[in-house]
Amino acid sequence: MKLSRIISNRNDISRKQANWLIASGRVAVNDVTCREPAAEVNRFSSVTLNGQTLQAGEPCHYLMLHKPAGYLSATLDATHTTVMELIAPELHPDLHIAGRLDRASTGLLILTNDGAWSRQLTEPRIKIPKVYRVTTEHPIAPETQARFIEGIWFAFEQLTTSPAQLDILAPREARVTIYEGRYHQVKRMFHAVGNRVTSLHRESMGGIELDSNLPPGAYRALTPGEIRSIH
């Protein structure tokens, strides 16, 4: 929402008056004077006029969870234990998962209540790199690297995946970097080349790396730098 609209939502202030008040330096957003009537303000922003609060701003949460195996990446499920049971209840309202992991997979999981921010992290067309360490049932064939770079055809979606990077670490172990994050993408890519993933661990998403000091099941707030890295 534009800043001028928030100001003019007061019954006694017209849009023209709102523009004048903003341009004259009487309005602050997050405690910083803003003179741009067209500035975009979201529900997390505090807005004051002449020091009087017009919008307090909702608290925003950006959490890094070290997901253990056996937890469902969902906010609610009638059958399975979800990752929300690892998060303090007072943080639950409006939290959603930005980039799910299946129940058996482990590693970096991001939870937030900022939908615009999480779309930047997960939207396939933005091509944020996601890095996974995988173990496979069979030795990884050398030609798998070329297949991943070419992209793998997914018949269900009728598309070819974007080029992915495969670094072979051991006969049955590799680090995979993808830029889309489609449904079970890494497992489906290996299946397409005649192999099967037996374990999958997400190490990073964009500039956010799983904290090595964070044990499985623990979480922490993202740092300001980690949050900014996604914008």
C-alpha positions in Angstrom: 0.0 0.0 0.0 1.2 3.5 -0.8 2.2 5.7 2.1 -0.2 8.5 1.0 -3.1 6.0 1.2 -2.4 5.1 4.8 -2.3 8.8 5.7 -5.5 9.6 3.8 -7.3 6.7 5.4 -7.8 9.0 8.3 -11.3 10.6 7.8 -10.0 14.1 8.3 -7.2 14.0 5.8 -7.6 14.1 2.0 -5.2 12.5 -0.4 -3.9 16.0 -1.4 -3.3 16.9 2.3 -1.6 13.5 2.8 0.8 14.2 0.0 1.6 17.6 1.5 2.2 16.2 5.0 4.5 13.5 3.7 6.5 16.0 1.5 6.9 18.4 4.4 8.6 15.7 6.5 5.9 15.1 9.1 5.6 11.4 8.4 8.0 8.7 9.5 8.2 5.0 8.4 10.0 2.7 10.8 11.2 5.8 12.7 12.8 7.3 9.5 11.3 10.4 7.9 9.8 9.6 4.5 9.0 12.3 2.0 7.8 10.0 -0.8 4.0 9.8 -1.0 4.3 6.8 -3.4 6.6 4.8 -1.0 5.3 1.3 -0.6 4.5 0.4 3.0 3.5 -3.1 4.2 1.8 -4.4 7.3 5.1 -4.8 9.1 6.0 -1.1 8.8 5.3 1.4 11.6 4.0 4.8 10.4 3.7 8.0 12.5 2.3 11.4 11.7 3.7 14.3 13.8 4.9 11.6 16.2 1.4 10.0 16.5 1.2 6.3 15.6 -1.1 5.6 12.7 0.1 2.0 12.1 2.1 0.2 14.8 3.4 -2.5 12.4 3.1 -6.2 12.9 6.2 -8.2 14.1 7.9 -10.0 11.2 9.6 -13.3 11.7 12.4 -15.0 9.7 13.5 -18.3 11.1 16.2 -20.8 10.2 15.3 -24.4 11.4 17.7 -27.3 11.2 15.0 -29.8 10.2 15.5 -33.4 11.5 14.2 -36.5 9.7 10.7 -37.6 10.5 9.0 -34.1 10.6 6.5 -33.0 8.0 7.1 -29.7 6.4 3.6 -28.4 7.1 2.0 -26.0 9.5 -0.8 -28.5 10.4 -1.3 -32.2 9.8 -3.8 -34.6 11.4 -1.5 -37.6 11.0 2.2 -36.7 11.1 4.3 -34.6 13.5 5.1 -31.3 11.8 8.0 -28.9 12.1 5.8 -26.4 13.9 6.1 -28.6 17.0 9.8 -27.5 17.1 8.9 -23.8 17.1 7.7 -21.8 20.1 3.9 -21.5 20.0 3.9 -17.7 20.3 5.7 -17.6 16.9 3.1 -19.8 15.1 0.5 -17.2 13.9 0.8 -16.6 10.2 4.1 -18.6 9.8 4.5 -20.5 6.6 7.4 -22.6 5.2 9.5 -21.1 2.4 10.7 -24.1 0.4 9.5 -27.5 1.9 11.6 -30.6 2.5 9.9 -34.0 2.5 9.6 -35.9 5.8 12.7 -38.0 5.4 14.9 -35.1 4.3 17.0 -32.9 6.7 18.7 -29.5 6.7 17.9 -25.9 6.2 14.2 -25.0 6.5 13.0 -21.3 6.4 9.9 -20.2 8.1 8.5 -16.7 7.9 5.3 -14.6 8.0 6.5 -12.3 5.2 4.9 -13.7 2.0 6.5 -11.2 -0.3 10.0 -12.1 1.0 9.4 -15.8 0.8 8.3 -15.6 -2.8 11.6 -14.0 -3.6 13.3 -17.1 -2.1 11.2 -19.8 -3.7 9.8 -18.4 -7.1 11.4 -20.7 -9.8 11.8 -17.8 -12.3 14.0 -15.8 -9.9 16.5 -18.8 -9.8 17.8 -18.6 -6.3 20.4 -21.4 -5.9 19.5 -24.2 -3.5 22.3 -26.6 -2.5 21.7 -30.2 -1.4 24.0 -33.0 -0.2 22.7 -36.3 -1.4 23.5 -40.0 -1.0 22.3 -42.4 -3.7 21.5 -46.1 -3.8 23.8 -46.7 -6.8 27.2 -45.2 -7.8 26.6 -41.9 -9.6 27.4 -42.4 -13.3 29.9 -39.8 -14.7 27.4 -38.8 -17.4 24.9 -37.7 -14.8 26.7 -34.3 -14.6 26.1 -33.6 -18.2 22.4 -34.7 -17.9 21.9 -32.3 -15.0 23.5 -29.5 -16.9 21.3 -30.1 -19.9 18.2 -30.3 -17.8 15.9 -33.2 -17.0 12.5 -33.6 -18.7 9.6 -33.7 -16.3 6.6 -35.2 -18.2 4.0 -34.3 -15.5 4.8 -30.6 -15.7 5.7 -30.8 -19.4 9.0 -28.9 -18.9 12.7 -29.3 -18.7 14.4 -28.3 -15.5 16.9 -25.5 -15.6 20.6 -26.4 -15.7 21.7 -27.9 -12.4 25.2 -28.3 -11.0 26.4 -31.8 -9.8 29.6 -32.2 -7.9 30.5 -35.8 -7.2 32.0 -36.2 -3.7 32.2 -40.0 -3.5 30.8 -42.9 -5.6 27.4 -42.5 -4.0 27.6 -39.0 -2.7 27.2 -35.6 -4.4 26.4 -32.0 -3.9 23.6 -30.7 -6.1 22.8 -27.1 -6.9 19.4 -26.4 -8.4 17.7 -23.0 -9.3 14.0 -23.8 -9.2 12.9 -26.0 -6.2 10.1 -27.9 -7.9 8.3 -30.7 -6.2 10.8 -33.4 -5.1 13.0 -32.0 -7.8 16.4 -33.5 -6.8 14.9 -37.0 -6.2 13.1 -36.9 -9.5 16.2 -35.9 -11.4 18.2 -38.8 -10.0 15.2 -41.2 -10.7 15.2 -39.9 -14.3 18.9 -41.1 -14.8 18.3 -44.5 -13.2 19.4 -43.8 -9.6 17.6 -43.2 -6.3 18.3 -40.7 -3.5 18.5 -42.4 -0.2 19.3 -39.3 1.9 18.9 -35.6 1.1 20.2 -32.7 3.2 19.7 -29.0 2.3 22.8 -26.9 3.0 21.8 -23.5 1.7 19.2 -21.3 -0.1 20.7 -18.3 -1.8 23.0 -16.5 0.6 21.5 -18.3 3.6 23.6 -21.3 4.8 22.5 -23.7 7.5 24.3 -22.6 10.7 26.8 -25.3 11.6 26.2 -24.5 15.3 22.5 -25.3 15.0 21.8 -28.9 16.1 18.9 -30.9 14.5 15.6 -29.6 15.8 16.9 -26.2 16.8 16.2 -22.9 15.2 17.2 -19.2 15.3 16.2 -15.9 13.8 17.9 -15.0 10.6 20.4 -12.2 10.8 19.6 -8.8 9.1 22.3 -9.7 6.5 20.7 -13.1 5.7 17.3 -11.4 5.3 18.7 -8.7 3.0 20.5 -11.3 0.9 17.2 -12.5 -0.6 15.9 -9.0 -1.7 
